[in-house]
Amino acid sequence: MTSRISAGARDVLFVCSDLLVGGTERQLTAVATALVQLGWRVSVYSLAGSGPMQAELQRGGVTVILPPLNRPAAGGSRIRRIAALALGSLHLGLTMLRRRPAIIHFMLPEAYLVGAPLAKLTRMPVKIMSRRSLNTYQKSSFIRKMECRLHRSMNAVLGNSLSVIGQLKAEGVPPSRLGLIYNGINLSAFADSDSRDFVRKSFGLGPNTLVLCMVANLIPYKGHRDLIDALAEAAKQMPTDWHLLLAGRDTGIGAQLTQQARRLQIAGNISFLGLRTDVPALLRASDIGILCSHEEGFANAILEGMVAGLPMVVTNAGGNAEAVIDGVTGIVVPPKDPTRLAEAIVRLANDPPMRHAFGSAGQKRAGERFGMARCVAAYDQLYRGLLAGETPVSFNGA
């Protein structure tokens, strides 16, 4: 099949909403830079303008294309935001015409709603959309109808979990155009982590402290409130020396969470770390990993915890239970249920052998099923197949 693909047909243009540090952005950066190593010419267009992930993309050989006007942050001028989006849309259309990529791949709803009509208008040869979350963001029937209509013009529509795939089927995507590619995790990033004791000392934690860790931006649907309620309920049944590390960008609810922890008298047991670049080290220094989101596509944070050898406590939201096998690699509980979450935490907190067994099994599963090499190979196979005239029905990246 390789011989049938000319050098000029190896151009891929990703269109994303922004280049902030989030699960989709980090996954896109990892995939895009790895595709460059496989010989693809990769560009990324960010509708919102520059962002923290730009430098890493460029270091990996990816061309980053930005609109003429950076979009103001949330809370900024509404007129400027509208103007930035309008200019960005026009610039994106001109970019498509000028670059004529063989494949254009949309990530996240805004990029899809803005870019897909332009791709159809400019007659892009191969058009792909990736849905990386549940469709709860479709707050209006207009958005749902618009996306369902756009699906018809895609050569492939991808989901990153069976839960997402199920929703796409319900939206009318033909099975012949559906593909499943799970997120991938860079296994080597966890091999060189700082030592467990060194990281613990940096936070003033002892070698015997029970350390829990949750990596998630402070967004309401990630369930931080549930976790704080659960820990307040579980505290009397856990070892007295315990601590929670919360890593993630504060989107505006950090002060409320801190106040909640103080009211429940566990603020001294919680560290709000903000955005971190040393997540592997944080996880390696921990004993239990947690993700108690209300909704999810397929969370990178869960895979990172598994690779670090942590037993995971996760909610049965989206693809969480596809990553964590309940009773084998961790414990799966219902979302929005602090009591059940507390019970799971207490169970692992008081059973070190169970923690070790779950952590070892999770680490093995992550390495076998969710390595970045496997994920990137799936994209490479899909792209080659589409360029050779195949349909996603013959492809299964899971």
GIZIMO-V222561 format. One line per field, one symbol per residue. psi: psi as a letter, one per 30 degrees, with the letter a starting at -180 (. if undefined). burial: # if it has 24 or more other C-alpha atoms within 12 Angstrom, else .. A space follows every 50 residues. Layout:
# GIZIMO-V222561
psi=???
burial=???
This chain:
# GIZIMO-V222561
psi=eeffjlefggkkjkklelhljleeeeeeeeeeeeeefggkjklkkjefal lffeeeeefggkkkkllfkkkllkfakeeeeeeeeeeeeeeeeeeeeefh lekkjkkleeeeeeeeeeeeeghkekkkkkjgllgffiflfeeeeeeeee effkfkkklgleeeeeeeefggkkffgkkkjlllkjeffffgllleeeee efggklfgkjkkkkjkkikeffgeeeeeeeeeefefglkfilkkkjklkj gfgeeeeeeeeeeghgefgkjjfakkgheeeeefflfkkkjhlflkdjke eeeeeeefgkkkjllikbgeffekjkgefakklklhieeeeeeeeeeeeg ieeeeeeeeeeeeeeeeefgkeeeeeeeeeeeeeeefggllffgkjf.
burial=........############################...########### #.##.##..############............##.#######.##..## ####################.#.############...........##.# ###################.#.###.###########..#.....#..## ..#.#...###########.###############..#...######### #..#..##.##....##.######....###################### ######################################.########### ...###.##########.###################...##..####
